[in-house]
Amino acid sequence: MTQKRIVDVHELRRMGVPEVFIDTAQYYAEKGAFDVEPSPALLENTIALCLQELRKKPEADLADLPDPVTAGQVAYAQARDSFSEIKGLGRLPAVCAGSVWYSLANAEPPMLIVENHKHLAPSWWNGKELTDVRVACGKINDFAKTLQRPVCSRVVVLKDPSRYQIEELEQISELHQQATSDVYWISARHAGEFAEVDELVVGDQCVLKMTETPSSPKQAVNLLLNSKVEDPAHAITERVRIRDLMSLSVPVKIGGHLCPEFRGLFTGAAGARNAIQMVVGDIHRPH
């Protein structure tokens, strides 16, 4: 009698397997592909034939092309190590760590972030709770760069320039000099529904959203974690919505470099205020 095999979706997600791989496994399980166990001889022959095909010398001279099997093994090992390292950084970084697997499988930003200055004071990024998130983002971006994949994208919803304190402006300058993610700015009045939201989309796995103003960085982290929704369909929908928001926003730093309009501005509080006034005042907006 044939044994019906099922895919343990929750265990695969716990292990950080990308959603796209889980969906594929579920599809083949429903079709009965895993019900009949192949013989050891068939497995060995199949693996040998695949390796033989992968290692065939190409017709053209591609001396610099890495061995695909070795390259895949190296990339997976790097993803596994990055995932484990990021998970150890804290509670919120542990959620972000799953985006490493998304980057391994997709040429898309591992995470999409909406940061609202109405809720999250820029100076809070000096605290341990949010510093750990910055470190996690840096490590995720480092991994993405090794594969020549996009880094995380962050859209900052600005408040009125007059409402920023000097220390906040100085922190904005420092943060944007150090940022490894792609950064976009938009004024609250142009942000639509995102004018009152902080949001984090981790790969195609989950969405974290904060709609109220926290009293501290610790509370902000708790609010985000308590809002976690693990739903691939919802995550993909939110990725599309944030992509649309990015198309309305002003690029500030892309590919590790400040955009021309902002070069030389992030040297202190006065320059940061001028940069904010440019965006909030519609002096520079995409057409």
Residue pairs with C-beta under 8 A, 6 or more apart in sequence:
2 35
2 36
3 35
4 32
4 35
5 29
5 34
5 35
6 29
7 22
7 25
7 26
7 29
7 34
9 22
9 26
12 21
12 22
12 25
13 19
13 22
13 205
13 230
16 83
16 97
16 98
16 100
16 101
17 101
18 101
18 102
18 104
18 105
18 106
18 203
18 204
18 205
19 102
19 203
19 204
19 205
19 232
19 235
20 105
20 106
20 204
21 105
23 232
28 34
38 46
51 69
54 67
54 68
54 69
55 67
55 69
58 65
75 104
75 146
75 147
76 104
78 143
78 146
79 100
79 101
79 103
79 104
79 143
82 97
82 100
82 139
82 140
82 142
82 143
83 97
83 98
83 100
83 101
85 139
86 93
86 94
86 96
86 97
86 100
86 136
86 139
86 140
87 93
87 94
87 97
88 94
89 132
89 135
89 136
90 129
90 132
90 133
90 136
91 221
91 225
92 129
92 132
92 133
92 136
92 221
92 224
92 225
93 132
93 133
93 135
93 136
95 202
95 206
95 208
95 225
95 228
96 111
96 133
96 136
96 137
96 140
96 200
96 202
97 136
97 140
98 202
98 203
98 205
98 206
99 110
99 111
99 140
99 152
99 202
99 203
99 205
100 110
100 140
100 143
101 203
102 108
102 110
102 202
102 203
102 204
102 205
103 110
103 140
103 143
103 144
103 147
103 149
103 203
104 147
106 149
106 203
106 204
107 149
107 150
108 149
108 150
108 239
109 144
109 150
109 151
109 152
109 153
109 182
110 140
110 141
110 144
110 149
110 150
110 151
110 152
110 202
110 203
111 137
111 140
111 152
111 153
111 200
111 201
111 202
111 203
112 152
112 153
112 155
112 199
112 200
112 201
112 238
112 239
112 242
112 243
113 152
113 153
113 154
113 155
113 181
113 199
113 200
113 201
114 154
114 155
114 157
114 194
114 197
114 198
114 199
114 200
114 242
114 245
115 154
115 155
115 156
115 157
115 198
116 156
116 157
116 188
116 194
116 195
116 196
116 197
116 198
117 156
117 157
117 158
117 159
117 164
118 157
118 159
118 188
118 195
118 196
118 213
119 198
119 210
119 212
119 213
119 214
119 220
120 130
120 198
120 214
120 220
121 168
122 164
122 168
122 169
122 171
122 172
122 175
123 165
123 167
123 168
123 171
124 130
124 216
124 217
124 220
125 131
125 134
125 171
125 175
126 171
127 217
127 218
128 217
129 217
129 218
129 220
129 221
130 217
130 220
130 221
133 221
137 152
137 180
137 181
138 180
140 151
140 152
141 151
141 152
141 180
141 181
142 180
144 150
144 151
144 152
145 151
150 182
151 180
151 181
151 182
152 181
152 182
153 181
153 182
153 184
153 242
153 246
154 179
154 181
154 182
154 183
154 184
155 184
155 185
155 186
155 194
155 242
155 245
155 246
155 249
156 183
156 184
156 185
156 186
156 252
157 186
157 187
157 188
157 191
157 194
157 195
157 197
158 185
158 186
158 187
158 188
158 276
158 279
158 280
159 188
160 280
161 273
161 276
161 277
161 280
164 172
164 272
164 273
164 276
166 269
169 268
169 269
169 270
169 272
169 273
169 276
170 268
170 269
170 272
172 266
172 272
172 276
173 265
173 266
173 267
173 268
173 269
173 271
173 272
174 266
176 183
176 252
176 253
176 258
176 262
176 266
176 272
177 266
179 253
180 256
181 253
182 251
182 253
182 254
182 255
183 251
183 252
183 253
183 254
184 246
184 249
184 250
184 251
184 252
185 249
185 250
185 252
185 275
185 276
185 279
186 194
186 245
186 248
186 249
186 250
186 279
187 279
187 280
187 282
188 195
189 195
190 248
190 285
191 245
191 248
192 245
194 242
194 245
196 211
197 209
197 210
197 211
198 209
198 210
198 211
198 220
198 224
199 207
199 208
199 209
199 210
199 238
199 242
200 207
200 208
200 209
200 224
201 207
201 235
201 238
201 239
201 242
202 208
202 235
203 235
204 232
204 235
204 236
204 239
205 230
205 232
205 235
206 228
206 229
206 230
206 231
206 235
207 228
207 229
207 231
207 234
207 235
207 238
208 224
208 225
208 227
208 228
208 229
209 224
209 227
209 229
210 220
210 223
210 224
210 227
212 223
214 220
214 223
247 286
248 286
249 286
250 278
250 279
250 284
250 285
250 286
251 259
252 258
252 259
252 262
252 275
253 259
253 262
258 265
258 266
261 278
261 284
262 275
264 271
265 271
265 272
265 274
265 275
266 272
266 275
277 283
278 284
279 285
